[in-house]
Every structure is written in structure tokens, then in C-alpha cells.
Amino acid sequence: MVDSPYYALIITPKHQTTMQKTLVTMMALALTIAAQAEKIDSTQFVAFHNYSIQTQDDEGQDVTDSLRLALLVGTRATYCTTVLSFNKDGRASHEMENTFIMHHQNVLTDVERSEVIAVEPIYPHRYETHDPLEKIDWTLTDDTLTISGLLCLRATGSLYGKQWTAWYCEEIPSSAGPWKLRGLPGLIIKAEDSEGIHCFTLYETKNEVHDINMIGNPEYLKLSRKKLMAFKKKTLGNPRYAKEPTYYVPKDADHVVNVNLNGTMYFVGFNSRMMTPQKSHVYQPIELK
């Protein structure tokens, strides 16, 4: 975490609107994971997927969380991040809240180096994992489905303990997919786990050229993927988490500045641009092993 002074904030009704706009912009910065400026590829196109999770709120009621993802597709590498980070747009506060509730990872897949790098903020730290590129043994079928006007073929496979059904389009000649899913003879248009919890669905592609940069930072905590998964299972998987998302953080670990935005979320730890909601939703792991 970056060392810098903390400042107590007092928000009066007169200045509340201006302060809220400022804080929303700061939350957009929180979503943009600081990346080292080492360019490794350029995009052929950008694919945009909607990512949804079926879960429960802190009262046990069923809810659907959703987030828009931007998948930057190059010849050597792909990079999956939020649309808010991709556009550097701080206006959609509800979607920013979902970014932290859903525990989205920014994922760089470097095919040339056969490596997957993931960065995830979990208060009060950002975690970085490096793993070998996992081969998914897809089973291809002749089943077809038209999604967003694209003729797709169905495939099934497993990754990190979850079974997936994916629909891919051979008309878009790329083996890329959202999150860590990839390896089919066409872009993955839709993918859903066998429990119907996690679902990615393409809604747009754009022929745009952007740099794909190496991600990571010397100050991030580096763990193996399995150790991070175990940490998340222990902390985020605890029944207390939905009602008190920072229950596991020692009370003296950081100075906390709470600023309510529409009664739903607040910042904690301005020095590291970290944010957590007042209440969360039940954690739904996307990796089981």
C-alpha cells in the first residue's frame, strides 16, 4: 500500500453533492488497477461481455449482481477488465459497488509466455497471482444457438473445479474468452457454470486498437492462486461477511474514513484508494480448486 497522510472528512449538506461527485471519481480510480507501463501487445478488437452472478443479500434474499467487462484481444495476449476501468468512467456508482461485491479480477492471459496474471482488490490489500496457462479440455458438440445475431456452437469443459458450458462463434477467429476462459476455435460468446451461478454473455464487439500492458505492481501482495482461493474461502466465505465485509480486518490495521454515498457504500483507507460497501452479498467462488 502506498504511504501517504490520511485526512478526516466532514461533509455538510451544502457540499454533499460536490463531494459525492468527487468520491465517485475517486472510486473509478480505485477500479483502475495500476499497471506497469510495459506494452506486450495491441488489440485486434475489444469484446464486451455482461457478467452476472446469482447470489443472496445479507438477509438471504436472492439477488443478481451484474458487471460489464471489456476483453482486449491481441495476437499474443488478452486482458479482461471492467468497462468502467476501460473507459475510465466514474459515473456508474452502482456498477462500481458491484465490482467489489462480485470480487472481479483483472486478468492478463499471456499466451506467448503461457502465463495468467490476475489482480484483485480485497480490502485492505491488492493481491496478484501468477499461474501457468491452464489447458481446458473442451468437448465440442454440433449443437447451435444464435446469440446476439451470431451463430454459435456449444462446448463443455472444466476449469478450476467448475464445469462450464460455452457457446463460441467460429466467424470470429479468436480463441479468447472472458475471465480465464479460452481455447475454443472461435470467440466465446456465452459461458455459464453448471450451477447457473456465473454467466458471461457478449453484447458488443469493437474494432479498436489499444495497448495491452503487463499488469502488476511491486506493492501488491503476491500469492499463489490456490493460497488466494483459500484466503477468500476462509474470509469472504464466512457467514459474517455479507453483513460486515471488513469483519476480518484488525481494528488497528488501518485508519478508516467512512463516507456514505446514497446510503449504500463508503470509502475505507483513502491512501490506497480502497473501497468496500457497508454490506455485501454472499460470496460465490468462481474457482473451487
Disulfide bonds with the S-S distance in Angstrom:
none
